[in-house]
Structure formats: structure tokens, C-alpha cells
Amino acid sequence: MTQTGSVTKRLDGKIAFITGGNSGIGLATAQRFVQEGAYVFITGRRQNELDKAVKQIGRNVMGVQSDVSNLADLDRLYDTVKQMKGRGNGNNGNKLDDRLIGH
């Protein structure tokens, strides 16, 4: 925060994914990242809890049900992020570039 209490936008245009972002420290981190301008993908194993967290955060967030111990779920998470926020560059299809944080 700045001295005036306003939140800086130092993450403006960045993309974050936060495992366990549906509660506790993960949820607080997701909220802060959104406040600072990032688009955030949060993960969790329980869809109901993800839906609550997405509603609580309110904007610039997507919940992706997944279990980080399951490699297929991680692949699906990456594919979702790439599809939603990747950039086509003509050579490599959708590319996640330096906007991605949290990897």
C-alpha cells in the first residue's frame, strides 16, 4: 500500500494462479493480487468452496477445480489458463509470456 492507503497496481496486466486459493492464505493472496491488478486463477478440490471464493473476490478471477497432486489436473489447469489468457503470436499458438506469475 502507498502512504495514502490506496493499493498500487503493480500487478496490472499480470496473470496469477494460486493453488488452494479458495481459503486461508491462498484466498487472501488472490484477493490482494486482484486488488493490485492481476487476473487470478484459483484452484481447489471442492467446487462449492471455489464458487464461494470466486464470489467473495468478485472480479478478475476464475475458479478451476483441481487437485495439484494429480498431473492430469495440472495439465488441464495450464490449458485453461493458456486458452483464457494466452496470446497468439503466429508461431507458437497461444503463448503465456512474462505476464504469468505464480509458476
N, CA, C and O atoms as CSV, one atom per row, in Angstrom:
chain,resi,resn,atom,element,x,y,z
A,1,MET,N,N,0.826,-1.175,0.000
A,1,MET,CA,C,0.000,0.000,0.000
A,1,MET,C,C,0.869,1.235,0.000
A,1,MET,O,O,1.988,1.234,0.511
A,2,THR,N,N,0.333,2.284,-0.581
A,2,THR,CA,C,1.036,3.553,-0.533
A,2,THR,C,C,0.740,4.221,0.801
A,2,THR,O,O,-0.077,3.733,1.582
A,3,GLN,N,N,1.406,5.338,1.057
A,3,GLN,CA,C,1.194,6.028,2.325
A,3,GLN,C,C,-0.228,6.543,2.458
A,3,GLN,O,O,-0.713,6.719,3.576
A,4,THR,N,N,-0.909,6.790,1.347
A,4,THR,CA,C,-2.278,7.285,1.419
A,4,THR,C,C,-3.276,6.163,1.634
A,4,THR,O,O,-4.466,6.431,1.796
A,5,GLY,N,N,-2.830,4.912,1.642
A,5,GLY,CA,C,-3.706,3.783,1.898
A,5,GLY,C,C,-4.269,3.148,0.649
A,5,GLY,O,O,-4.961,2.134,0.741
A,6,SER,N,N,-3.998,3.709,-0.516
A,6,SER,CA,C,-4.512,3.110,-1.739
A,6,SER,C,C,-3.588,1.973,-2.181
A,6,SER,O,O,-2.390,1.975,-1.898
A,7,VAL,N,N,-4.171,1.017,-2.872
A,7,VAL,CA,C,-3.417,-0.138,-3.338
A,7,VAL,C,C,-2.765,0.197,-4.674
A,7,VAL,O,O,-3.405,0.763,-5.561
A,8,THR,N,N,-1.499,-0.153,-4.812
A,8,THR,CA,C,-0.818,0.071,-6.076
A,8,THR,C,C,-1.295,-0.948,-7.100
A,8,THR,O,O,-1.870,-1.974,-6.736
A,9,LYS,N,N,-1.066,-0.678,-8.347
A,9,LYS,CA,C,-1.461,-1.590,-9.430
A,9,LYS,C,C,-0.216,-2.232,-10.038
A,9,LYS,O,O,-0.110,-2.350,-11.259
A,10,ARG,N,N,0.711,-2.641,-9.202
A,10,ARG,CA,C,1.971,-3.186,-9.701
A,10,ARG,C,C,1.809,-4.531,-10.416
A,10,ARG,O,O,2.733,-4.971,-11.099
A,11,LEU,N,N,0.655,-5.192,-10.272
A,11,LEU,CA,C,0.414,-6.456,-10.969
A,11,LEU,C,C,-0.525,-6.278,-12.157
A,11,LEU,O,O,-1.021,-7.258,-12.714
A,12,ASP,N,N,-0.766,-5.039,-12.541
A,12,ASP,CA,C,-1.671,-4.758,-13.648
A,12,ASP,C,C,-1.232,-5.495,-14.911
A,12,ASP,O,O,-0.084,-5.381,-15.340
A,13,GLY,N,N,-2.154,-6.249,-15.498
A,13,GLY,CA,C,-1.859,-6.995,-16.715
A,13,GLY,C,C,-1.218,-8.341,-16.483
A,13,GLY,O,O,-0.988,-9.079,-17.440
A,14,LYS,N,N,-0.922,-8.686,-15.247
A,14,LYS,CA,C,-0.307,-9.979,-14.936
A,14,LYS,C,C,-1.381,-11.043,-14.710
A,14,LYS,O,O,-2.538,-10.731,-14.429
A,15,ILE,N,N,-0.974,-12.290,-14.839
A,15,ILE,CA,C,-1.850,-13.436,-14.619
A,15,ILE,C,C,-1.241,-14.268,-13.503
A,15,ILE,O,O,-0.044,-14.553,-13.511
A,16,ALA,N,N,-2.070,-14.655,-12.544
A,16,ALA,CA,C,-1.586,-15.472,-11.434
A,16,ALA,C,C,-2.452,-16.713,-11.311
A,16,ALA,O,O,-3.651,-16.677,-11.587
A,17,PHE,N,N,-1.839,-17.807,-10.895
A,17,PHE,CA,C,-2.647,-18.942,-10.468
A,17,PHE,C,C,-2.194,-19.321,-9.073
A,17,PHE,O,O,-1.004,-19.387,-8.765
A,18,ILE,N,N,-3.199,-19.566,-8.239
A,18,ILE,CA,C,-2.939,-19.795,-6.825
A,18,ILE,C,C,-3.604,-21.100,-6.428
A,18,ILE,O,O,-4.830,-21.216,-6.430
A,19,THR,N,N,-2.778,-22.082,-6.086
A,19,THR,CA,C,-3.327,-23.356,-5.624
A,19,THR,C,C,-3.852,-23.167,-4.208
A,19,THR,O,O,-3.243,-22.468,-3.398
A,20,GLY,N,N,-4.971,-23.787,-3.922
A,20,GLY,CA,C,-5.585,-23.624,-2.606
A,20,GLY,C,C,-6.120,-22.218,-2.404
A,20,GLY,O,O,-6.200,-21.732,-1.276
A,21,GLY,N,N,-6.484,-21.568,-3.496
A,21,GLY,CA,C,-6.944,-20.183,-3.426
A,21,GLY,C,C,-8.365,-20.009,-2.956
A,21,GLY,O,O,-8.895,-18.899,-2.993
A,22,ASN,N,N,-8.999,-21.083,-2.514
A,22,ASN,CA,C,-10.389,-20.984,-2.070
A,22,ASN,C,C,-10.530,-20.734,-0.574
A,22,ASN,O,O,-11.648,-20.591,-0.078
A,23,SER,N,N,-9.403,-20.677,0.163
A,23,SER,CA,C,-9.495,-20.421,1.607
A,23,SER,C,C,-8.148,-19.978,2.156
A,23,SER,O,O,-7.116,-20.100,1.495
A,24,GLY,N,N,-8.179,-19.469,3.358
A,24,GLY,CA,C,-6.963,-19.135,4.099
A,24,GLY,C,C,-6.025,-18.164,3.398
A,24,GLY,O,O,-6.453,-17.188,2.782
A,25,ILE,N,N,-4.744,-18.454,3.508
A,25,ILE,CA,C,-3.720,-17.591,2.923
A,25,ILE,C,C,-3.862,-17.507,1.403
A,25,ILE,O,O,-3.645,-16.448,0.816
A,26,GLY,N,N,-4.227,-18.620,0.769
A,26,GLY,CA,C,-4.409,-18.610,-0.682
A,26,GLY,C,C,-5.495,-17.642,-1.109
A,26,GLY,O,O,-5.320,-16.910,-2.083
A,27,LEU,N,N,-6.617,-17.626,-0.397
A,27,LEU,CA,C,-7.710,-16.707,-0.706
A,27,LEU,C,C,-7.281,-15.261,-0.464
A,27,LEU,O,O,-7.562,-14.383,-1.280
A,28,ALA,N,N,-6.608,-15.017,0.645
A,28,ALA,CA,C,-6.137,-13.658,0.942
A,28,ALA,C,C,-5.154,-13.184,-0.128
A,28,ALA,O,O,-5.187,-12.022,-0.532
A,29,THR,N,N,-4.291,-14.072,-0.580
A,29,THR,CA,C,-3.338,-13.722,-1.639
A,29,THR,C,C,-4.071,-13.408,-2.929
A,29,THR,O,O,-3.747,-12.431,-3.604
A,30,ALA,N,N,-5.055,-14.224,-3.281
A,30,ALA,CA,C,-5.828,-13.984,-4.502
A,30,ALA,C,C,-6.527,-12.626,-4.435
A,30,ALA,O,O,-6.528,-11.877,-5.412
A,31,GLN,N,N,-7.112,-12.316,-3.301
A,31,GLN,CA,C,-7.785,-11.022,-3.151
A,31,GLN,C,C,-6.800,-9.870,-3.335
A,31,GLN,O,O,-7.104,-8.884,-4.007
A,32,ARG,N,N,-5.636,-10.000,-2.742
A,32,ARG,CA,C,-4.629,-8.932,-2.848
A,32,ARG,C,C,-4.130,-8.778,-4.284
A,32,ARG,O,O,-3.983,-7.661,-4.780
A,33,PHE,N,N,-3.871,-9.903,-4.946
A,33,PHE,CA,C,-3.405,-9.848,-6.334
A,33,PHE,C,C,-4.432,-9.168,-7.223
A,33,PHE,O,O,-4.063,-8.375,-8.089
A,34,VAL,N,N,-5.719,-9.461,-7.030
A,34,VAL,CA,C,-6.769,-8.808,-7.815
A,34,VAL,C,C,-6.781,-7.312,-7.511
A,34,VAL,O,O,-6.900,-6.495,-8.424
A,35,GLN,N,N,-6.659,-6.951,-6.244
A,35,GLN,CA,C,-6.610,-5.530,-5.877
A,35,GLN,C,C,-5.457,-4.819,-6.580
A,35,GLN,O,O,-5.565,-3.646,-6.937
A,36,GLU,N,N,-4.355,-5.540,-6.776
A,36,GLU,CA,C,-3.178,-4.941,-7.396
A,36,GLU,C,C,-3.183,-5.065,-8.923
A,36,GLU,O,O,-2.201,-4.710,-9.576
A,37,GLY,N,N,-4.293,-5.571,-9.497
A,37,GLY,CA,C,-4.461,-5.532,-10.937
A,37,GLY,C,C,-4.340,-6.841,-11.681
A,37,GLY,O,O,-4.549,-6.863,-12.894
A,38,ALA,N,N,-4.011,-7.934,-11.015
A,38,ALA,CA,C,-3.827,-9.217,-11.703
A,38,ALA,C,C,-5.171,-9.887,-11.990
A,38,ALA,O,O,-6.162,-9.639,-11.303
A,39,TYR,N,N,-5.186,-10.737,-13.013
A,39,TYR,CA,C,-6.270,-11.680,-13.224
A,39,TYR,C,C,-5.813,-12.970,-12.566
A,39,TYR,O,O,-4.705,-13.439,-12.827
A,40,VAL,N,N,-6.656,-13.552,-11.713
A,40,VAL,CA,C,-6.232,-14.670,-10.882
A,40,VAL,C,C,-7.061,-15.924,-11.173
A,40,VAL,O,O,-8.289,-15.878,-11.241
A,41,PHE,N,N,-6.363,-17.030,-11.340
A,41,PHE,CA,C,-6.976,-18.353,-11.391
A,41,PHE,C,C,-6.714,-18.997,-10.048
A,41,PHE,O,O,-5.564,-19.131,-9.631
A,42,ILE,N,N,-7.790,-19.402,-9.362
A,42,ILE,CA,C,-7.623,-20.091,-8.084
A,42,ILE,C,C,-8.011,-21.550,-8.269
A,42,ILE,O,O,-8.883,-21.882,-9.072
A,43,THR,N,N,-7.351,-22.408,-7.514
A,43,THR,CA,C,-7.655,-23.834,-7.598
A,43,THR,C,C,-8.038,-24.366,-6.231
A,43,THR,O,O,-7.684,-23.808,-5.193
A,44,GLY,N,N,-8.766,-25.455,-6.270
A,44,GLY,CA,C,-9.157,-26.165,-5.066
A,44,GLY,C,C,-9.857,-27.448,-5.479
A,44,GLY,O,O,-10.244,-27.614,-6.636
A,45,ARG,N,N,-10.012,-28.334,-4.544
A,45,ARG,CA,C,-10.619,-29.635,-4.861
A,45,ARG,C,C,-12.136,-29.614,-4.782
A,45,ARG,O,O,-12.793,-30.450,-5.402
A,46,ARG,N,N,-12.708,-28.676,-4.034
A,46,ARG,CA,C,-14.154,-28.647,-3.841
A,46,ARG,C,C,-14.779,-27.478,-4.614
A,46,ARG,O,O,-14.520,-26.311,-4.319
A,47,GLN,N,N,-15.602,-27.818,-5.604
A,47,GLN,CA,C,-16.199,-26.795,-6.460
A,47,GLN,C,C,-17.039,-25.801,-5.660
A,47,GLN,O,O,-17.009,-24.604,-5.945
A,48,ASN,N,N,-17.774,-26.269,-4.683
A,48,ASN,CA,C,-18.611,-25.389,-3.875
A,48,ASN,C,C,-17.776,-24.305,-3.185
A,48,ASN,O,O,-18.163,-23.137,-3.156
A,49,GLU,N,N,-16.634,-24.704,-2.633
A,49,GLU,CA,C,-15.750,-23.735,-1.969
A,49,GLU,C,C,-15.123,-22.776,-2.980
A,49,GLU,O,O,-14.961,-21.589,-2.695
A,50,LEU,N,N,-14.774,-23.286,-4.151
A,50,LEU,CA,C,-14.250,-22.411,-5.206
A,50,LEU,C,C,-15.281,-21.369,-5.607
A,50,LEU,O,O,-14.955,-20.190,-5.748
A,51,ASP,N,N,-16.520,-21.799,-5.791
A,51,ASP,CA,C,-17.589,-20.868,-6.181
A,51,ASP,C,C,-17.762,-19.763,-5.141
A,51,ASP,O,O,-17.950,-18.600,-5.498
A,52,LYS,N,N,-17.701,-20.120,-3.859
A,52,LYS,CA,C,-17.810,-19.122,-2.788
A,52,LYS,C,C,-16.648,-18.124,-2.843
A,52,LYS,O,O,-16.841,-16.919,-2.681
A,53,ALA,N,N,-15.452,-18.642,-3.072
A,53,ALA,CA,C,-14.269,-17.776,-3.120
A,53,ALA,C,C,-14.334,-16.834,-4.318
A,53,ALA,O,O,-14.014,-15.652,-4.198
A,54,VAL,N,N,-14.748,-17.354,-5.472
A,54,VAL,CA,C,-14.875,-16.508,-6.660
A,54,VAL,C,C,-15.877,-15.389,-6.392
A,54,VAL,O,O,-15.631,-14.234,-6.742
A,55,LYS,N,N,-16.987,-15.726,-5.781
A,55,LYS,CA,C,-17.994,-14.715,-5.452
A,55,LYS,C,C,-17.436,-13.693,-4.465
A,55,LYS,O,O,-17.700,-12.497,-4.589
A,56,GLN,N,N,-16.671,-14.161,-3.490
A,56,GLN,CA,C,-16.091,-13.256,-2.494
A,56,GLN,C,C,-15.073,-12.310,-3.132
A,56,GLN,O,O,-15.044,-11.124,-2.804
A,57,ILE,N,N,-14.248,-12.817,-4.027
A,57,ILE,CA,C,-13.246,-11.975,-4.686
A,57,ILE,C,C,-13.938,-10.992,-5.630
A,57,ILE,O,O,-13.602,-9.808,-5.660
A,58,GLY,N,N,-14.904,-11.492,-6.397
A,58,GLY,CA,C,-15.784,-10.609,-7.150
A,58,GLY,C,C,-15.444,-10.277,-8.584
A,58,GLY,O,O,-16.356,-10.137,-9.399
A,59,ARG,N,N,-14.203,-10.146,-8.925
A,59,ARG,CA,C,-13.836,-9.749,-10.290
A,59,ARG,C,C,-12.443,-10.269,-10.618
A,59,ARG,O,O,-11.650,-10.575,-9.728
A,60,ASN,N,N,-12.166,-10.360,-11.902
A,60,ASN,CA,C,-10.838,-10.774,-12.377
A,60,ASN,C,C,-10.359,-12.081,-11.754
A,60,ASN,O,O,-9.194,-12.209,-11.377
A,61,VAL,N,N,-11.268,-13.047,-11.651
A,61,VAL,CA,C,-10.938,-14.317,-11.032
A,61,VAL,C,C,-11.717,-15.441,-11.699
A,61,VAL,O,O,-12.856,-15.258,-12.128
A,62,MET,N,N,-11.087,-16.598,-11.776
A,62,MET,CA,C,-11.743,-17.804,-12.255
A,62,MET,C,C,-11.323,-18.951,-11.356
A,62,MET,O,O,-10.140,-19.109,-11.052
A,63,GLY,N,N,-12.295,-19.755,-10.929
A,63,GLY,CA,C,-12.005,-20.937,-10.135
A,63,GLY,C,C,-11.889,-22.155,-11.028
A,63,GLY,O,O,-12.739,-22.376,-11.891
A,64,VAL,N,N,-10.844,-22.952,-10.832
A,64,VAL,CA,C,-10.625,-24.175,-11.605
A,64,VAL,C,C,-10.488,-25.321,-10.609
A,64,VAL,O,O,-9.516,-25.394,-9.858
A,65,GLN,N,N,-11.473,-26.215,-10.615
A,65,GLN,CA,C,-11.415,-27.350,-9.704
A,65,GLN,C,C,-10.275,-28.259,-10.123
A,65,GLN,O,O,-10.221,-28.715,-11.265
A,66,SER,N,N,-9.365,-28.521,-9.198
A,66,SER,CA,C,-8.239,-29.403,-9.498
A,66,SER,C,C,-7.551,-29.823,-8.211
A,66,SER,O,O,-7.685,-29.191,-7.163
A,67,ASP,N,N,-6.816,-30.904,-8.334
A,67,ASP,CA,C,-6.005,-31.444,-7.249
A,67,ASP,C,C,-4.559,-31.383,-7.724
A,67,ASP,O,O,-4.199,-32.062,-8.685
A,68,VAL,N,N,-3.733,-30.587,-7.071
A,68,VAL,CA,C,-2.367,-30.383,-7.543
A,68,VAL,C,C,-1.512,-31.639,-7.484
A,68,VAL,O,O,-0.428,-31.674,-8.066
A,69,SER,N,N,-1.981,-32.669,-6.793
A,69,SER,CA,C,-1.229,-33.917,-6.781
A,69,SER,C,C,-1.564,-34.797,-7.993
A,69,SER,O,O,-0.971,-35.860,-8.174
A,70,ASN,N,N,-2.509,-34.351,-8.812
A,70,ASN,CA,C,-2.936,-35.086,-9.997
A,70,ASN,C,C,-2.381,-34.385,-11.247
A,70,ASN,O,O,-2.801,-33.274,-11.573
A,71,LEU,N,N,-1.446,-35.028,-11.940
A,71,LEU,CA,C,-0.798,-34.401,-13.090
A,71,LEU,C,C,-1.783,-34.037,-14.197
A,71,LEU,O,O,-1.607,-33.020,-14.868
A,72,ALA,N,N,-2.807,-34.849,-14.394
A,72,ALA,CA,C,-3.812,-34.529,-15.415
A,72,ALA,C,C,-4.554,-33.237,-15.058
A,72,ALA,O,O,-4.879,-32.445,-15.942
A,73,ASP,N,N,-4.819,-33.024,-13.774
A,73,ASP,CA,C,-5.457,-31.786,-13.343
A,73,ASP,C,C,-4.553,-30.587,-13.581
A,73,ASP,O,O,-5.028,-29.521,-13.973
A,74,LEU,N,N,-3.259,-30.749,-13.348
A,74,LEU,CA,C,-2.313,-29.653,-13.605
A,74,LEU,C,C,-2.253,-29.314,-15.088
A,74,LEU,O,O,-2.190,-28.142,-15.461
A,75,ASP,N,N,-2.271,-30.337,-15.931
A,75,ASP,CA,C,-2.295,-30.090,-17.378
A,75,ASP,C,C,-3.559,-29.330,-17.773
A,75,ASP,O,O,-3.508,-28.402,-18.580
A,76,ARG,N,N,-4.690,-29.727,-17.199
A,76,ARG,CA,C,-5.961,-29.056,-17.501
A,76,ARG,C,C,-5.931,-27.611,-17.009
A,76,ARG,O,O,-6.445,-26.718,-17.683
A,77,LEU,N,N,-5.340,-27.375,-15.849
A,77,LEU,CA,C,-5.208,-26.019,-15.329
A,77,LEU,C,C,-4.388,-25.168,-16.287
A,77,LEU,O,O,-4.792,-24.061,-16.642
A,78,TYR,N,N,-3.235,-25.683,-16.706
A,78,TYR,CA,C,-2.394,-24.933,-17.632
A,78,TYR,C,C,-3.137,-24.655,-18.939
A,78,TYR,O,O,-3.078,-23.543,-19.463
A,79,ASP,N,N,-3.830,-25.656,-19.461
A,79,ASP,CA,C,-4.579,-25.476,-20.706
A,79,ASP,C,C,-5.672,-24.423,-20.553
A,79,ASP,O,O,-5.914,-23.639,-21.470
A,80,THR,N,N,-6.330,-24.405,-19.398
A,80,THR,CA,C,-7.373,-23.409,-19.140
A,80,THR,C,C,-6.786,-22.010,-19.106
A,80,THR,O,O,-7.329,-21.090,-19.718
A,81,VAL,N,N,-5.674,-21.843,-18.391
A,81,VAL,CA,C,-5.018,-20.532,-18.320
A,81,VAL,C,C,-4.573,-20.101,-19.711
A,81,VAL,O,O,-4.777,-18.952,-20.102
A,82,LYS,N,N,-3.970,-21.012,-20.452
A,82,LYS,CA,C,-3.488,-20.686,-21.799
A,82,LYS,C,C,-4.639,-20.298,-22.720
A,82,LYS,O,O,-4.532,-19.338,-23.482
A,83,GLN,N,N,-5.733,-21.041,-22.650
A,83,GLN,CA,C,-6.882,-20.759,-23.508
A,83,GLN,C,C,-7.515,-19.412,-23.161
A,83,GLN,O,O,-7.894,-18.653,-24.053
A,84,MET,N,N,-7.628,-19.120,-21.874
A,84,MET,CA,C,-8.299,-17.893,-21.442
A,84,MET,C,C,-7.424,-16.645,-21.581
A,84,MET,O,O,-7.920,-15.567,-21.907
A,85,LYS,N,N,-6.134,-16.796,-21.334
A,85,LYS,CA,C,-5.278,-15.611,-21.229
A,85,LYS,C,C,-4.024,-15.653,-22.086
A,85,LYS,O,O,-3.191,-14.750,-22.000
A,86,GLY,N,N,-3.870,-16.694,-22.920
A,86,GLY,CA,C,-2.695,-16.776,-23.771
A,86,GLY,C,C,-2.743,-15.738,-24.878
A,86,GLY,O,O,-3.785,-15.139,-25.145
A,87,ARG,N,N,-1.620,-15.540,-25.506
A,87,ARG,CA,C,-1.530,-14.621,-26.638
A,87,ARG,C,C,-1.110,-15.406,-27.863
A,87,ARG,O,O,-0.125,-16.143,-27.834
A,88,GLY,N,N,-1.854,-15.246,-28.927
A,88,GLY,CA,C,-1.430,-15.855,-30.181
A,88,GLY,C,C,-0.292,-15.048,-30.777
A,88,GLY,O,O,-0.371,-13.822,-30.852
A,89,ASN,N,N,0.770,-15.728,-31.203
A,89,ASN,CA,C,1.887,-14.990,-31.787
A,89,ASN,C,C,2.204,-15.458,-33.201
A,89,ASN,O,O,3.208,-15.036,-33.775
A,90,GLY,N,N,1.366,-16.325,-33.777
A,90,GLY,CA,C,1.597,-16.753,-35.141
A,90,GLY,C,C,2.528,-17.942,-35.269
A,90,GLY,O,O,2.414,-18.704,-36.229
A,91,ASN,N,N,3.437,-18.121,-34.341
A,91,ASN,CA,C,4.401,-19.211,-34.422
A,91,ASN,C,C,4.100,-20.334,-33.441
A,91,ASN,O,O,4.169,-21.512,-33.792
A,92,ASN,N,N,3.773,-19.971,-32.234
A,92,ASN,CA,C,3.598,-20.970,-31.180
A,92,ASN,C,C,2.154,-21.077,-30.699
A,92,ASN,O,O,1.908,-21.633,-29.628
A,93,GLY,N,N,1.210,-20.566,-31.453
A,93,GLY,CA,C,-0.178,-20.605,-30.983
A,93,GLY,C,C,-0.350,-19.681,-29.806
A,93,GLY,O,O,0.224,-18.592,-29.778
A,94,ASN,N,N,-1.130,-20.098,-28.840
A,94,ASN,CA,C,-1.313,-19.289,-27.641
A,94,ASN,C,C,-0.087,-19.434,-26.757
A,94,ASN,O,O,0.325,-20.545,-26.423
A,95,LYS,N,N,0.485,-18.313,-26.386
A,95,LYS,CA,C,1.707,-18.330,-25.600
A,95,LYS,C,C,1.488,-17.543,-24.306
A,95,LYS,O,O,1.016,-16.407,-24.342
A,96,LEU,N,N,1.824,-18.135,-23.188
A,96,LEU,CA,C,1.847,-17.414,-21.943
A,96,LEU,C,C,3.225,-16.797,-21.813
A,96,LEU,O,O,4.237,-17.497,-21.835
A,97,ASP,N,N,3.254,-15.513,-21.680
A,97,ASP,CA,C,4.542,-14.822,-21.671
A,97,ASP,C,C,4.880,-14.329,-20.272
A,97,ASP,O,O,4.467,-14.939,-19.285
A,98,ASP,N,N,5.614,-13.250,-20.177
A,98,ASP,CA,C,6.067,-12.750,-18.891
A,98,ASP,C,C,4.944,-12.187,-18.016
A,98,ASP,O,O,5.201,-11.686,-16.922
A,99,ARG,N,N,3.710,-12.270,-18.496
A,99,ARG,CA,C,2.580,-11.829,-17.660
A,99,ARG,C,C,2.251,-12.849,-16.590
A,99,ARG,O,O,1.583,-12.513,-15.612
A,100,LEU,N,N,2.703,-14.091,-16.745
A,100,LEU,CA,C,2.335,-15.180,-15.838
A,100,LEU,C,C,3.184,-15.116,-14.574
A,100,LEU,O,O,4.414,-15.100,-14.629
A,101,ILE,N,N,2.499,-15.079,-13.438
A,101,ILE,CA,C,3.191,-15.149,-12.146
A,101,ILE,C,C,2.615,-16.328,-11.380
A,101,ILE,O,O,1.501,-16.765,-11.668
A,102,GLY,N,N,3.331,-16.831,-10.444
A,102,GLY,CA,C,2.845,-17.919,-9.600
A,102,GLY,C,C,3.212,-19.292,-10.088
A,102,GLY,O,O,2.637,-20.280,-9.633
A,103,HIS,N,N,4.157,-19.385,-11.006
A,103,HIS,CA,C,4.551,-20.712,-11.510
A,103,HIS,C,C,5.893,-21.122,-10.940
A,103,HIS,O,O,6.389,-22.205,-11.248
